[in-house]
Amino acid sequence: MSRSIWGRGVALCALFLAGCKTVPPPQQLKNTSHTFTSVVVDAGHGGRDSGAYRRSGPPEKVVTLDVATRLSHKLRDSQLNVVMTRTGDVFIPLDTRVDIENGTPNSIFVSIHFNDSRRRGVKGFETYYRSPHAAELAQNIQSKLCSLKGAVDRGVHTADFRVVRKALYPAVLVECGYLSNRSEGREARNGEYRELLADKIAQAIVEQRYGVGAYHRAPAAAVVNREAQPQEQRRKPVLAPPGEGPGLAPPTLSGHGP
Ligand SMILES: [Zn+2]
């Protein structure tokens, strides 16, 4: 059953994403949920927008980019075309992200975020969508994430975030756990765990397109984002294949506004 984000009193990260009220009329919504050939992978935040910020680890914008990059590799390995809204630490306006998703023919859109709450005990996965054509994809991603050991299922919900509200194609926004929670914040700082997150999301997307059993997990990708690694791991050489692109600039200290 769907609920609105506004009654939940959490998800500061999500509040940052709301915007104006323009919505495509229902007849313009495209149902590519089982026929898509491209996936627009959106790493939340970036540049001057750090997203959720914790002193004990990298800000949300860094871990979203890491999961999004790992996810993009896995989807390409499964013969899907991938468009990333950002591949570095740059600020991308929400409307530009919407333009990218709506300008990618025969696509779906997956936005990667981590959550935040003033109540540090709050934890778990949440997946959001708006178009009814995205409901099944949202449920599949949520189910796969909740198969991780110790996962807490906070449910699939409709929401008015701009990137899902203005999307013509099926669009979902995935909250991959709470950085404000001690255990989920620690997990988010772990590259192996982020690999698992990307793997579960990739499996849901590939099975949505090609059917259950179609996904074949590839070997773990090389480290793609040095800033997402704990300090002690950063001292080790980073093994990245040619063409992976440069590491990110150091994160800024600005967090979410009030
Ligand atoms: Zn966010």
Boltz pocket constraint, residues with backbone or C-beta under 6 A from the ligand:
constraints:
  - pocket:
      binder: B
      contacts: [[A, 13], [A, 14], [A, 44], [A, 45], [A, 51], [A, 52], [A, 60], [A, 112], [A, 113], [A, 114], [A, 115]]
      max_distance: 6.0
